[in-house]
Amino acid sequence: MNYAFLHRIPIGIWQDGEPVDYGLIELHIKDAVKVNGKYYVKSQYEFKLEEKAR
C-alpha cells in the first residue's frame, strides 16, 4: 500500500472477489484508504496494484 501511494501507482479495490473501485490513493491512514473521494476500511477490502487501467 505504501509503495502504491508513494509511487502513484493505481490500485484496484476488491470485496468478495469482485472489483469495487480503481484509482490512485489520495490518503493512506492506519485503518483506511481514500480513493476517488471514498474511504475504504482496510479490514473489509482487498487492495491490488494495477499497472494498467482496466
PyMOL commands that set and color helices and strands:
alter all, ss='L'
color gray80, all
select helices_A, chain A and resi 2-7+42-44
alter helices_A, ss='H'
color red, helices_A
select strands_A, chain A and resi 11-15+18-23+25-28+32-35+38-41+46-49
alter strands_A, ss='S'
color yellow, strands_A
deselect
rebuild
show_as cartoon
